[in-house]
Amino acid sequence: SAVISQKPSRDICQRGTSLTIQCQVDSQVTMMFWYRQQPGQSLTLIATANQGSEATYESGFVIDKFPISRPNLTFSTLTVSNMSPEDSSIYLCSVGVGQYYEQYFGPGTRLTVT
Amino acid sequence: GQNIDQPTEMTATEGAIVQINCTYQTSGFNGLFWYQQHAGEAPTFLSYNVLDGLEEKGRFSSFLSRSKGYSYLLLKELQMKDSASYLCAVLDSNYQLIWGAGTKLIIKP
């Protein structure tokens, strides 16, 4: 397994601003993922961030809106740019480790855009 | 397209047994995961099935039938702390995790 921390745990931001979310893992991992989860709904994958390569974005998500950095094997950031109220959500990072490459999740960042 | 179906919500009684079903249609199959998510918390890994049959882990068991595209999570001796959402996820041929919408399980005393 892996222990994952995220900062900030929550934030309230104004429309048009940007927020950078940090994800720190207690061990070196190759695969990191960023998800968004609306209240009461399931997980939506934003992008996969592997160290040493550009992040791979899912349909509906673009780098200009959600730039991702992955400078080393224990850390990643996701920026939510030019925010609108529709970006209000919980953002989760996860890592794929373990015997089955099961994913372990950070505690999440609850973002509210006003 | 890829699709995973789970019931939206289920209710069960403390001490009883509940079965949460999951059916899937995906591009290839490299395993099926069950996760538990308490309200306001991150999902936590419960089980993994890649071969047909039943995997038992304490009060929780998970079953898989690849030919039917079907899995279930069985929870025994239900406790109030089992109230949570249960997410089914399939690893497709590209090793991409496809997530179901989750089943909200409500436990009543």
Interface residues (C-beta under 8 A of the other chain):
Chain A: S1 Q41 S42 L43 T44 L45 L92 G98 Q99 Y100 Y101 E102 Q103 Y104 F105 G106 P107 G108
Chain B: G31 F33 E41 A42 P43 T44 F45 Y48 V50 L87 L91 Y95 Q96 L97 W99 G100 A101 G102
